[in-house]
Amino acid sequence: MVDSLDKIVSLCKRRGFIFPSSEIYGGLSAVYDYGPLGVELKNNIKKLWWQDIVYKRDNVVGLDAAIFMNKKVWEASGHTTLFTEEFEGRPFNLMFETYHREKQKKNLIYLRPETAQGVFVNYLNILDTQRAKLPFGIAQIGKSFRNEVTPEHFLIKILEFEQMELEYFVSESEAEKCYNFWRNERLNWYLNLGIKKENLRLKEHSNDELAHYAKACTDVEYRFPFGWKEIEGIANRGDYDLRQHQKFSGQNFPQPLPYIVESSSGIDRIFLALLCDAYCEVRGGRTKTTKPTKEIEVVLRLNPKLSPVKVAVLPLIKKPQLIKIAKQIKTRLSENFLVQYDEKDSIGRRYRRQDEIGTPICITVDFESIENQDVTLRDRDSMNQIRVKINRLAEIIPQILAGQKIEKFGKIIK
């Protein structure tokens, strides 16, 4: 685990994970752009969440609600009056204001400060089109916007962020049981991503900490270098949201109204937690054949399912016959996942570059590859290497990425 947030910020900029937004114009406080590697890691987080929440469950469906909604939505939810922070001694509403067509007061609308309300206002649509019966869930991934007064700690409190939310509708009698189920389920999801157990905890809210809509709430917190911070909240929202939207819209909702158990996580915070947890500094170099040095190498020990680049293909030296084979391998493997080709600098430096961005497997093409049609596979964490036939790569690599040890597929090279 990293001991300083500055090291993560430096890594993100240096290797293309995250850039300050509109940096050439001096940037914009608390707004960031995801670079080539960052967008891959972020997409992998979303993919694994969607697979676990939607695809693996028979009673959860997906939704992608619009960012702009009728302003009455936010009146019903309480955001227009309650979503505030103190700023110079006065309440300051955190919602960004804009206008629907002509800039007049009557056309005032908001950028959504959360994705949950998009689910609640589509509750009747889901009931009608999906023949949904309790218990069932609606999952959504999307952008939210908050005009934060006091941004802090890089990605922790930013103006534009992305959420992954599940709103699970259940009978009142089953709500507490369901709430406890999702608390444990969500904690285990983070553990299965590879986050260290000692860096995670569940923190239950006291009565005076609860939001106005909540009957109970627990945060999944991660121990960042600057302290424990929430990365997800699990809440029993009762029937507050549907009751409010029924009242303000005048629509008749089927009775009795269900309770809602919510799982709401911030992708940007999860992204930062994963980088902090995977970050390692290794002294003395990273090869087994060279003498130890004072050099410090960064290794990003990400779960291979999350790693932006899955495989790097490296010709041992810049020779046409090696480059040709390496590029053929890269083209073949790129059909299934992101593969990098690199021929610049020594093979040791190229290994270290891949370690720093979390690439789990490096393939080295050498002169034996020409005659024997095989290559060297190197594992990021153990640094073990084996020889594998080129025509077996498409079969073997997915198994290694899924968690199989590299030595299962060949004898380790001493």
C-alpha positions as CSV (number, residue, x, y, z in Angstrom):
1,M,0.0,0.0,0.0
2,V,1.2,3.5,-0.8
3,D,2.3,5.8,2.1
4,S,1.7,9.1,0.3
5,L,-1.1,10.3,-2.0
6,D,1.5,12.4,-3.9
7,K,3.0,9.2,-5.2
8,I,-0.4,8.2,-6.7
9,V,-1.0,11.6,-8.2
10,S,2.5,11.5,-9.8
11,L,2.0,7.9,-11.1
12,C,-1.4,8.9,-12.6
13,K,0.0,11.8,-14.5
14,R,3.2,10.1,-15.5
15,R,1.7,7.0,-16.9
16,G,-1.6,8.3,-18.3
17,F,-4.2,7.3,-15.8
18,I,-5.5,10.8,-14.9
19,F,-4.8,14.3,-16.1
20,P,-6.1,17.6,-14.7
21,S,-9.0,18.8,-16.8
22,S,-8.1,21.5,-19.4
23,E,-4.6,21.5,-18.0
24,I,-3.2,23.7,-20.8
25,Y,-5.4,26.5,-19.5
26,G,-4.4,26.1,-15.9
27,G,-6.8,23.3,-15.1
28,L,-10.1,23.5,-13.2
29,S,-10.2,22.7,-9.5
30,A,-11.6,19.3,-8.5
31,V,-12.2,18.2,-12.2
32,Y,-10.1,15.5,-13.9
33,D,-9.8,13.7,-17.2
34,Y,-9.2,9.9,-17.4
35,G,-6.3,9.1,-19.7
36,P,-5.7,6.0,-21.9
37,L,-4.9,3.7,-19.0
38,G,-7.3,5.4,-16.6
39,V,-10.3,4.9,-18.8
40,E,-9.4,1.2,-19.2
41,L,-9.2,0.6,-15.4
42,K,-12.4,2.6,-14.9
43,N,-14.2,0.5,-17.6
44,N,-13.0,-2.7,-16.0
45,I,-14.4,-1.6,-12.6
46,K,-17.8,-0.9,-14.2
47,K,-17.7,-4.2,-16.1
48,L,-17.1,-6.3,-13.1
49,W,-19.7,-4.5,-11.1
50,W,-22.3,-4.9,-13.8
51,Q,-21.5,-8.6,-14.2
52,D,-21.9,-9.2,-10.4
53,I,-25.0,-7.0,-9.9
54,V,-27.0,-7.6,-13.1
55,Y,-25.8,-10.6,-15.1
56,K,-25.4,-13.0,-12.2
57,R,-28.9,-12.2,-10.7
58,D,-32.3,-13.1,-12.0
59,N,-34.1,-10.2,-10.5
60,V,-32.0,-7.2,-11.3
61,V,-32.3,-5.1,-14.5
62,G,-30.4,-2.2,-15.8
63,L,-31.2,1.4,-16.5
64,D,-29.5,4.5,-18.0
65,A,-31.6,7.5,-17.0
66,A,-31.0,11.0,-18.4
67,I,-28.9,13.5,-16.6
68,F,-31.5,16.2,-17.1
69,M,-34.8,15.8,-15.3
70,N,-37.9,17.8,-14.5
71,K,-37.0,20.1,-11.6
72,K,-40.0,18.7,-9.7
73,V,-38.0,15.5,-9.2
74,W,-35.6,17.5,-7.0
75,E,-38.3,19.2,-5.1
76,A,-39.9,15.8,-4.3
77,S,-36.6,14.3,-3.3
78,G,-35.7,17.2,-1.0
79,H,-32.6,18.3,-2.8
80,T,-33.8,21.8,-3.5
81,T,-34.1,22.6,0.2
82,L,-31.9,20.0,2.0
83,F,-28.9,19.4,-0.2
84,T,-26.7,22.1,1.3
85,E,-23.4,22.9,3.0
86,E,-22.4,25.9,5.0
87,F,-20.3,28.5,3.0
88,E,-19.3,31.8,4.7
89,G,-22.0,31.2,7.3
90,R,-24.9,30.6,4.8
91,P,-26.5,27.4,3.4
92,F,-25.2,26.8,-0.1
93,N,-27.0,24.4,-2.4
94,L,-24.7,21.9,-4.1
95,M,-26.7,21.4,-7.3
96,F,-25.4,22.9,-10.5
97,E,-28.1,25.1,-12.1
98,T,-28.7,25.4,-15.9
99,Y,-31.6,26.1,-18.1
100,H,-33.9,24.1,-20.4
101,R,-33.8,26.0,-23.6
102,E,-34.3,29.8,-23.1
103,K,-32.5,31.3,-20.1
104,Q,-35.5,32.3,-18.0
105,K,-36.3,31.5,-14.4
106,K,-39.2,29.3,-15.3
107,N,-36.8,27.1,-17.3
108,L,-34.4,26.5,-14.4
109,I,-33.3,22.9,-14.2
110,Y,-30.3,21.1,-12.5
111,L,-27.5,18.7,-13.3
112,R,-28.4,15.7,-11.3
113,P,-26.5,15.4,-8.0
114,E,-27.1,11.6,-7.8
115,T,-28.3,8.9,-10.1
116,A,-30.8,7.3,-7.7
117,Q,-33.8,9.6,-8.5
118,G,-33.6,8.5,-12.2
119,V,-34.4,5.0,-10.9
120,F,-37.2,6.0,-8.7
121,V,-39.1,8.0,-11.3
122,N,-38.8,5.0,-13.7
123,Y,-40.2,2.6,-11.0
124,L,-43.6,2.3,-12.8
125,N,-42.0,1.9,-16.2
126,I,-40.0,-1.0,-15.0
127,L,-43.0,-2.6,-13.3
128,D,-45.0,-2.3,-16.5
129,T,-42.4,-3.4,-19.1
130,Q,-40.4,-6.0,-17.1
131,R,-43.3,-7.7,-15.2
132,A,-41.2,-7.2,-12.1
133,K,-42.3,-8.7,-8.8
134,L,-40.8,-8.1,-5.3
135,P,-38.0,-8.4,-4.5
136,F,-36.2,-6.9,-7.6
137,G,-33.5,-4.4,-8.3
138,I,-32.7,-1.7,-10.8
139,A,-29.0,-1.0,-11.4
140,Q,-27.5,2.1,-13.0
141,I,-24.1,3.5,-13.8
142,G,-23.8,7.2,-14.6
143,K,-22.4,10.7,-14.0
144,S,-23.5,13.0,-11.2
145,F,-22.5,16.6,-10.4
146,R,-22.0,18.4,-7.2
147,N,-20.8,22.0,-6.7
148,E,-18.5,21.1,-3.8
149,V,-17.5,24.0,-1.6
150,T,-14.4,22.2,-0.2
151,P,-12.8,19.7,-2.7
152,E,-10.3,17.4,-1.0
153,H,-7.8,14.6,-1.5
154,F,-7.6,14.2,-5.3
155,L,-10.6,12.1,-6.4
156,I,-12.4,12.0,-3.1
157,K,-14.6,15.1,-3.4
158,I,-14.9,16.2,-7.0
159,L,-17.4,18.2,-9.0
160,E,-18.1,15.6,-11.7
161,F,-18.1,11.9,-10.7
162,E,-19.5,8.6,-11.7
163,Q,-21.7,6.3,-9.6
164,M,-22.7,2.7,-9.6
165,E,-26.0,2.2,-7.8
166,L,-28.4,-0.6,-7.1
167,E,-31.9,0.3,-5.8
168,Y,-33.4,-3.0,-4.5
169,F,-37.2,-3.0,-3.9
170,V,-38.4,-5.3,-1.2
171,S,-41.3,-5.7,1.2
172,E,-41.1,-3.8,4.5
173,S,-40.9,-7.0,6.4
174,E,-37.9,-8.2,4.5
175,A,-36.1,-4.8,4.4
176,E,-33.8,-5.3,7.4
177,K,-32.8,-8.8,6.3
178,C,-32.1,-7.5,2.8
179,Y,-30.1,-4.6,4.2
180,N,-27.8,-6.9,6.1
181,F,-27.4,-9.2,3.1
182,W,-26.2,-6.3,0.9
183,R,-23.8,-5.0,3.5
184,N,-22.0,-8.3,3.5
185,E,-22.3,-8.8,-0.2
186,R,-20.8,-5.5,-1.1
187,L,-17.9,-5.8,1.4
188,N,-17.0,-9.2,-0.2
189,W,-17.1,-7.7,-3.7
190,Y,-14.2,-5.4,-2.7
191,L,-12.3,-8.3,-1.1
192,N,-12.7,-10.3,-4.3
193,L,-11.2,-7.5,-6.3
194,G,-8.0,-8.1,-4.2
195,I,-8.2,-5.1,-1.8
196,K,-6.5,-6.1,1.4
197,K,-8.9,-7.0,4.3
198,E,-7.1,-4.7,6.8
199,N,-7.8,-1.7,4.6
200,L,-11.6,-2.2,4.5
201,R,-14.2,-1.8,7.2
202,L,-18.0,-1.3,7.6
203,K,-19.0,1.8,9.5
204,E,-22.6,2.0,10.6
205,H,-24.2,5.5,10.9
206,S,-25.6,6.6,14.2
207,N,-29.1,8.0,14.3
208,D,-27.9,11.6,14.2
209,E,-25.7,10.9,11.2
210,L,-28.5,9.4,9.0
211,A,-29.8,11.2,6.0
212,H,-33.4,12.5,6.1
213,Y,-34.7,9.5,4.0
214,A,-32.7,6.7,5.7
215,K,-33.8,4.2,8.4
216,A,-30.3,2.7,8.5
217,C,-27.0,3.2,6.6
218,T,-23.5,1.6,6.6
219,D,-20.5,2.9,4.7
220,V,-17.8,0.7,3.2
221,E,-14.7,2.6,4.1
222,Y,-11.1,2.3,2.7
223,R,-8.0,3.3,4.6
224,F,-6.4,5.8,2.3
225,P,-3.0,7.4,3.2
226,F,-4.9,10.4,4.6
227,G,-7.3,8.3,6.6
228,W,-10.5,6.3,6.4
229,K,-13.0,7.4,3.7
230,E,-16.3,6.1,2.3
231,I,-16.2,4.4,-1.0
232,E,-19.7,3.0,-0.9
233,G,-22.9,3.4,1.1
234,I,-25.6,0.8,1.8
235,A,-28.8,2.3,3.0
236,N,-32.3,1.2,4.0
237,R,-34.2,4.2,2.5
238,G,-37.6,2.9,3.6
239,D,-40.5,4.0,1.3
240,Y,-39.6,7.7,1.4
241,D,-38.6,8.1,-2.2
242,L,-41.6,6.4,-3.8
243,R,-43.9,8.1,-1.4
244,Q,-42.6,11.5,-2.3
245,H,-42.7,10.9,-6.0
246,Q,-46.3,9.6,-5.7
247,K,-47.3,12.7,-3.8
248,F,-45.6,15.3,-6.1
249,S,-46.4,13.6,-9.4
250,G,-50.0,12.7,-8.6
251,Q,-49.4,9.2,-10.0
252,N,-50.9,6.1,-8.4
253,F,-48.3,3.6,-7.3
254,P,-49.2,0.0,-6.5
255,Q,-49.8,-0.4,-2.8
256,P,-48.3,-1.1,-0.4
257,L,-45.1,0.8,-1.4
258,P,-42.0,-1.3,-1.1
259,Y,-38.9,-0.4,0.9
260,I,-35.7,0.4,-0.9
261,V,-32.3,-1.0,0.0
262,E,-29.6,1.0,-1.8
263,S,-26.0,0.2,-2.7
264,S,-24.3,3.4,-3.9
265,S,-20.6,3.5,-4.8
266,G,-18.4,6.1,-6.3
267,I,-16.3,4.8,-9.2
268,D,-13.7,7.5,-8.8
269,R,-13.1,6.7,-5.1
270,I,-12.9,3.0,-5.9
271,F,-10.4,3.8,-8.6
272,L,-8.2,5.7,-6.1
273,A,-8.6,2.9,-3.5
274,L,-7.5,0.3,-6.0
275,L,-4.4,2.3,-7.0
276,C,-3.4,2.9,-3.4
277,D,-3.9,-0.7,-2.4
278,A,-2.0,-2.1,-5.4
279,Y,0.9,0.3,-5.2
280,C,4.2,-1.3,-4.1
281,E,7.8,0.0,-4.1
282,V,10.5,-2.6,-4.6
283,R,14.1,-1.8,-3.8
284,G,17.1,-3.4,-5.4
285,G,15.7,-3.9,-8.9
286,R,13.2,-6.4,-10.3
287,T,15.2,-9.0,-12.2
288,K,16.6,-12.3,-10.8
289,T,19.7,-12.2,-13.0
290,T,21.2,-8.8,-12.2
291,K,23.0,-7.5,-9.2
292,P,20.8,-5.6,-6.6
293,T,20.8,-1.8,-7.1
294,K,19.6,1.1,-5.0
295,E,16.9,1.8,-7.6
296,I,13.3,1.8,-6.5
297,E,10.7,0.3,-8.8
298,V,7.0,0.8,-8.6
299,V,4.9,-2.3,-9.1
300,L,1.1,-2.0,-9.4
301,R,-0.2,-5.3,-8.2
302,L,-3.7,-5.0,-9.6
303,N,-6.0,-7.9,-10.0
304,P,-5.5,-9.0,-13.6
305,K,-9.2,-8.6,-14.2
306,L,-8.7,-4.9,-13.5
307,S,-5.4,-4.2,-15.1
308,P,-5.7,-1.7,-18.0
309,V,-3.1,-3.6,-20.2
310,K,-3.4,-7.4,-19.9
311,V,-0.3,-8.3,-21.9
312,A,2.8,-6.6,-23.2
313,V,4.6,-8.1,-26.2
314,L,8.3,-7.2,-26.4
315,P,10.9,-8.2,-28.9
316,L,14.2,-8.8,-27.1
317,I,16.0,-6.4,-29.3
318,K,15.1,-4.3,-32.3
319,K,15.7,-6.9,-35.1
320,P,13.2,-7.1,-38.0
321,Q,12.6,-10.9,-37.6
322,L,11.8,-10.5,-33.9
323,I,9.6,-7.4,-34.5
324,K,7.6,-9.3,-37.1
325,I,6.8,-12.2,-34.8
326,A,6.0,-9.8,-31.9
327,K,3.6,-7.7,-33.9
328,Q,1.8,-10.8,-35.2
329,I,1.3,-12.0,-31.6
330,K,0.1,-8.6,-30.6
331,T,-2.4,-8.5,-33.4
332,R,-3.8,-11.9,-32.6
333,L,-4.2,-11.3,-28.9
334,S,-5.7,-7.8,-29.3
335,E,-8.9,-9.4,-30.5
336,N,-9.8,-10.2,-26.8
337,F,-8.1,-7.6,-24.6
338,L,-5.8,-4.6,-24.5
339,V,-2.2,-5.5,-25.6
340,Q,0.8,-3.2,-25.7
341,Y,3.8,-3.5,-28.0
342,D,7.0,-2.0,-26.9
343,E,10.5,-2.1,-28.5
344,K,12.1,1.0,-26.9
345,D,15.0,0.7,-24.4
346,S,16.5,-2.4,-22.8
347,I,14.2,-5.4,-22.0
348,G,14.7,-4.7,-18.2
349,R,13.4,-1.1,-18.6
350,R,10.5,-2.3,-20.6
351,Y,9.6,-4.9,-17.9
352,R,9.7,-2.1,-15.3
353,R,7.4,0.2,-17.3
354,Q,4.9,-2.6,-17.5
355,D,5.2,-3.4,-13.8
356,E,4.5,0.3,-13.0
357,I,1.1,0.2,-14.9
358,G,0.1,-3.2,-13.5
359,T,0.5,-5.4,-16.7
360,P,0.2,-8.9,-15.4
361,I,2.0,-10.7,-18.3
362,C,4.9,-9.9,-20.5
363,I,5.7,-11.9,-23.6
364,T,9.3,-11.7,-24.9
365,V,10.2,-12.7,-28.4
366,D,13.9,-13.8,-28.8
367,F,16.0,-15.6,-31.4
368,E,14.9,-19.0,-30.1
369,S,11.3,-17.9,-31.1
370,I,12.3,-17.9,-34.7
371,E,13.4,-21.5,-34.7
372,N,11.2,-23.1,-32.0
373,Q,8.1,-21.0,-32.4
374,D,7.9,-20.3,-28.7
375,V,8.2,-17.3,-26.4
376,T,9.0,-16.4,-22.8
377,L,6.1,-15.5,-20.5
378,R,6.9,-13.4,-17.5
379,D,4.6,-13.0,-14.4
380,R,4.5,-9.5,-12.9
381,D,4.3,-10.4,-9.2
382,S,6.6,-13.5,-9.0
383,M,8.8,-12.6,-11.9
384,N,8.7,-16.3,-12.8
385,Q,9.3,-17.0,-16.5
386,I,8.3,-20.0,-18.6
387,R,8.6,-21.0,-22.3
388,V,5.3,-21.4,-24.2
389,K,4.5,-22.3,-27.8
390,I,3.2,-19.3,-29.7
391,N,0.1,-21.3,-30.9
392,R,-0.9,-21.9,-27.3
393,L,-0.9,-18.3,-26.2
394,A,-4.6,-17.6,-27.0
395,E,-5.5,-20.7,-24.9
396,I,-3.1,-20.1,-21.9
397,I,-3.3,-16.3,-21.3
398,P,-7.0,-16.1,-20.5
399,Q,-6.5,-18.8,-17.8
400,I,-3.6,-16.9,-16.3
401,L,-5.7,-13.7,-16.3
402,A,-8.4,-15.6,-14.6
403,G,-6.1,-16.5,-11.7
404,Q,-4.1,-19.6,-12.7
405,K,-0.5,-19.7,-11.7
406,I,2.0,-19.3,-14.6
407,E,3.9,-22.4,-13.6
408,K,0.9,-24.6,-14.4
409,F,1.7,-24.1,-18.1
410,G,5.4,-24.7,-18.2
411,K,8.7,-25.3,-16.3
412,I,10.0,-22.2,-14.7
413,I,13.2,-20.9,-16.3
414,K,16.1,-20.6,-13.8
